Amino acid sequence: MFTIYRKIVGGRKFDRYFRQWKNAKALLEEERANLLKSGWKQISHRDRMNVEKGFYLYDYTLKTPDGEDAELTLLDGFFMD
């Protein structure tokens, strides 16, 4: 298993891959803090297990200063071969 840190801004996706969830979370939180300092607005945050679907939700929904929707998300990744 690995963790994908996905940043979506105005529909454009940027993925980074991490061996450890805590490292991905630390970078996400650091970038979120910097974005908020530069004028972005936080709309919502989820930090919980989705029991019905069987995966953990950790994400932030944001709005850029230009009004674009943005999302910072941690996703579980698995190799299938």
C-alpha positions as CSV (number, residue, x, y, z in Angstrom):
1,M,0.0,0.0,0.0
2,F,1.0,3.6,-0.6
3,T,-0.5,7.0,-0.2
4,I,-1.4,9.4,-3.0
5,Y,-1.5,13.1,-2.2
6,R,-3.8,14.6,-4.8
7,K,-4.2,18.3,-5.4
8,I,-7.0,19.4,-7.7
9,V,-7.2,23.1,-8.7
10,G,-9.9,24.1,-11.2
11,G,-10.1,20.5,-12.5
12,R,-6.4,20.1,-13.0
13,K,-5.0,17.1,-11.0
14,F,-1.5,16.8,-9.5
15,D,-0.6,13.6,-7.8
16,R,2.4,12.7,-5.6
17,Y,3.1,9.3,-4.2
18,F,4.4,8.4,-0.7
19,R,5.4,5.3,1.1
20,Q,4.1,6.6,4.4
21,W,0.7,8.3,5.1
22,K,2.2,10.5,7.8
23,N,4.7,12.1,5.3
24,A,1.9,12.8,2.8
25,K,-0.2,14.3,5.5
26,A,2.6,16.5,6.8
27,L,3.2,17.9,3.3
28,L,-0.5,18.4,2.7
29,E,-0.9,20.3,6.0
30,E,2.2,22.4,5.2
31,E,0.9,23.3,1.8
32,R,-2.6,24.0,3.1
33,A,-1.2,26.5,5.7
34,N,0.8,28.3,3.0
35,L,-2.2,28.5,0.7
36,L,-4.4,29.9,3.4
37,K,-1.7,32.5,4.2
38,S,-1.8,33.5,0.5
39,G,-5.5,34.2,0.4
40,W,-7.1,30.8,-0.3
41,K,-10.3,30.0,1.8
42,Q,-11.0,26.7,3.4
43,I,-14.6,25.5,2.7
44,S,-14.6,22.1,4.5
45,H,-12.5,19.3,6.0
46,R,-13.1,15.6,6.4
47,D,-11.1,13.3,8.6
48,R,-13.0,10.1,9.2
49,M,-13.5,6.5,8.1
50,N,-16.1,5.9,5.5
51,V,-17.4,2.6,6.9
52,E,-19.9,2.0,4.1
53,K,-17.3,2.1,1.4
54,G,-14.4,0.8,3.4
55,F,-11.8,3.6,3.1
56,Y,-10.5,6.6,5.1
57,L,-11.4,10.1,4.1
58,Y,-8.9,12.9,4.6
59,D,-9.4,16.0,2.5
60,Y,-9.9,19.7,2.4
61,T,-12.1,21.7,0.0
62,L,-10.7,25.1,-0.7
63,K,-11.4,28.2,-2.9
64,T,-8.6,30.0,-4.7
65,P,-8.4,33.8,-4.6
66,D,-9.6,33.7,-8.2
67,G,-12.7,31.7,-7.2
68,E,-11.6,28.3,-8.6
69,D,-12.6,25.2,-6.6
70,A,-9.7,23.2,-5.2
71,E,-9.2,20.0,-3.2
72,L,-6.3,18.5,-1.2
73,T,-6.8,14.8,-0.6
74,L,-5.0,11.8,0.7
75,L,-5.9,8.5,-1.1
76,D,-4.9,4.9,-0.5
77,G,-3.1,3.3,-3.4
78,F,-2.5,-0.4,-4.1
79,F,-0.6,-2.3,-6.7
80,M,-2.7,-4.8,-8.6
81,D,-0.1,-7.0,-10.2
